[in-house]
Amino acid sequence: MRLLLLGGTAHLGSTVATRALARGHQVTCLARGSAGPPEGVTFVRGDRDDPDGLSAVRDEEWDVVVDVTRQPGQVRRAVSELRTRHWVFVSTANVYAAASAPGYDEDTPLLEPLEGEAMTSMEEYGPAKVACERAVTDGARAGGGTATLVRAGLIGGPGDDSARVGYWPWRLAHPSGPDVIVPDDLDFPVAFIDVRDIAAWVVHAAEQRLDGAFNVTGPPTTLGTVLEESARVAGATVPLRPVPVAELTRLGVRPWMGPRSLPLWIDDPALRHFAVMGTGRARAAGLHTRPLAETLADTLAYEEARESPRPVGLTDAEEQEIRAALG
Ligand SMILES: NC(=O)c1ccc[n+]([C@@H]2O[C@H](COP(=O)([O-])OP(=O)(O)OC[C@H]3O[C@@H](n4cnc5c(N)ncnc54)[C@H](OP(=O)(O)O)[C@@H]3O)[C@@H](O)[C@H]2O)c1
């Protein structure tokens, strides 16, 4: 296949490019070039915010275009200018209006689409992706083509600089004291997918020209199981110290992400089942996910080698300060 990847230089995009090359496809990536593309792709520099940003790729006939953007205006321009038989748009679980029950499927109501061309804050991320999905689907239909909407859950695995998954095996491998501070909500429902698995499925969806929306994440588990498996792959013997959520809040510890946080957990009943989407449709269409322990072990190896600071979790000093405050 001749595959055009709009993006392809960041975590998921570059893994999709690598996978597509390994499957024998010809891959062209278009991006501004903030980071280098994977070896073996044809790289085209272009800024999609520029009205002529797609000029280098719009005269060609593509078998598939894969897009990872979050900006509806960029999608509208791409579907109006590019010629392809199939689109794959990487969307998100954030498109859903509510994650009311575990295993929620693709027919769950969506948020209202963002009006306008570009999102300006992360609060607009879900509505922006809804608008992107619509633009891709409408554009594909108008051109007589097909479109896969990949509603991705949290993406982890090697190369994930967000460290939302990697924090836990890393922290267990490198305790800052006699225990590891964790939320006492160990039954919190967790699911995430290894970047290599979602990339493989994106390429599969492109090859099969799968039409429609698909929830794509790993099997449902719990925070407690992730911590247990993380301790195992890290060879950790240090005990967990489950801290009540009210105490964490009092001590300024945030859920999910950001500085002074504990990831993979959300202190909001409305988002309790957010991660654990139903993936029956994607699994029936070939989604395969590797064992949790393999992702955690490979993510730990990535964390051990990383040089940039981790943007999530507690630093040693923060964990020590919290431990001291708890007494
Ligand atoms: N990470 C998660 O847990 C998660 C969860 C659910 C869904 N998702 C979705 O998964 C996808 C992740 O994609 P990703 O890892 O490849 O990261 P990304 O940060 O979304 O990648 C953006 C890509 O687009 C390019 N780009 C950005 N602005 C551009 C512009 N104006 N013109 C041309 N190219 C531009 C970037 O390269 P340059 O900067 O070089 O231009 C980069 O290659 C996204 O769709 C995200 O919404 C992620």
The ligand as a Tripos MOL2 file, in Angstrom:
@<TRIPOS>MOLECULE
LIG
   48    52     1     0     0
SMALL
NO_CHARGES

@<TRIPOS>ATOM
      1 N1         -1.3550    9.2610   24.2720 N.am      1 LIG1
      2 C1         -2.5220    8.7720   24.6670 C.2       1 LIG1
      3 O1         -2.6540    8.1910   25.7280 O.2       1 LIG1
      4 C2         -3.7110    8.9000   23.7280 C.ar      1 LIG1
      5 C3         -4.9520    8.4350   24.1700 C.ar      1 LIG1
      6 C4         -6.0290    8.5000   23.2720 C.ar      1 LIG1
      7 C5         -5.8650    9.0090   22.0070 C.ar      1 LIG1
      8 N2         -4.6360    9.4840   21.6440 N.ar      1 LIG1
      9 C6         -4.4630    9.9680   20.2770 C.3       1 LIG1
     10 O2         -3.4060    9.2280   19.7310 O.3       1 LIG1
     11 C7         -2.6770   10.0450   18.8080 C.3       1 LIG1
     12 C8         -1.2430   10.1690   19.2760 C.3       1 LIG1
     13 O3         -0.4560   10.5030   18.1910 O.3       1 LIG1
     14 P1          1.1160   10.6810   18.3390 P.3       1 LIG1
     15 O4          1.6160    9.8830   19.4770 O.co2     1 LIG1
     16 O5          1.7210   10.4620   17.0140 O.co2     1 LIG1
     17 O6          1.2910   12.1480   18.9200 O.3       1 LIG1
     18 P2          0.7830   13.6030   18.5310 P.3       1 LIG1
     19 O7          1.4660   14.5230   19.4500 O.co2     1 LIG1
     20 O8         -0.6810   13.6550   18.5210 O.co2     1 LIG1
     21 O9          1.4160   13.7920   17.0750 O.3       1 LIG1
     22 C9          1.2130   14.9100   16.3560 C.3       1 LIG1
     23 C10         1.8900   14.6620   15.0170 C.3       1 LIG1
     24 O10         1.4050   15.5960   14.0990 O.3       1 LIG1
     25 C11         2.4630   16.4630   13.6840 C.3       1 LIG1
     26 N3          1.9320   17.8160   13.6760 N.ar      1 LIG1
     27 C12         1.5030   18.5730   14.7230 C.ar      1 LIG1
     28 N4          1.0990   19.7740   14.2960 N.ar      1 LIG1
     29 C13         1.2910   19.7990   12.9530 C.ar      1 LIG1
     30 C14         1.0920   20.7730   11.9440 C.ar      1 LIG1
     31 N5          0.6190   21.9980   12.2200 N.pl3     1 LIG1
     32 N6          1.3930   20.4390   10.6850 N.ar      1 LIG1
     33 C15         1.8970   19.2160   10.3570 C.ar      1 LIG1
     34 N7          2.1070   18.2630   11.2630 N.ar      1 LIG1
     35 C16         1.8220   18.5470   12.5450 C.ar      1 LIG1
     36 C17         3.5600   16.2870   14.7320 C.3       1 LIG1
     37 O11         4.8550   16.5020   14.1670 O.3       1 LIG1
     38 P3          5.5460   17.9600   14.1400 P.3       1 LIG1
     39 O12         5.4480   18.4990   15.5380 O.co2     1 LIG1
     40 O13         6.9310   17.6470   13.6920 O.co2     1 LIG1
     41 O14         4.7870   18.7590   13.1490 O.co2     1 LIG1
     42 C18         3.3860   14.8200   15.0890 C.3       1 LIG1
     43 O15         4.0120   13.9810   14.1590 O.3       1 LIG1
     44 C19        -3.3930   11.3740   18.7630 C.3       1 LIG1
     45 O16        -4.3850   11.3180   17.7880 O.3       1 LIG1
     46 C20        -4.0590   11.4310   20.1360 C.3       1 LIG1
     47 O17        -5.1470   12.2850   20.1480 O.3       1 LIG1
     48 C21        -3.5680    9.4450   22.4630 C.ar      1 LIG1
@<TRIPOS>BOND
     1     1     2 1
     2     2     3 2
     3     2     4 1
     4     4     5 ar
     5     4    48 ar
     6     5     6 ar
     7     6     7 ar
     8     7     8 ar
     9     8     9 1
    10     8    48 ar
    11     9    10 1
    12     9    46 1
    13    10    11 1
    14    11    12 1
    15    11    44 1
    16    12    13 1
    17    13    14 1
    18    14    15 2
    19    14    16 1
    20    14    17 1
    21    17    18 1
    22    18    19 2
    23    18    20 1
    24    18    21 1
    25    21    22 1
    26    22    23 1
    27    23    24 1
    28    23    42 1
    29    24    25 1
    30    25    26 1
    31    25    36 1
    32    26    27 ar
    33    26    35 ar
    34    27    28 ar
    35    28    29 ar
    36    29    30 ar
    37    29    35 ar
    38    30    31 1
    39    30    32 ar
    40    32    33 ar
    41    33    34 ar
    42    34    35 ar
    43    36    37 1
    44    36    42 1
    45    37    38 1
    46    38    39 2
    47    38    40 1
    48    38    41 1
    49    42    43 1
    50    44    45 1
    51    44    46 1
    52    46    47 1
@<TRIPOS>SUBSTRUCTURE
     1 LIG1         1 GROUP 0 **** ****
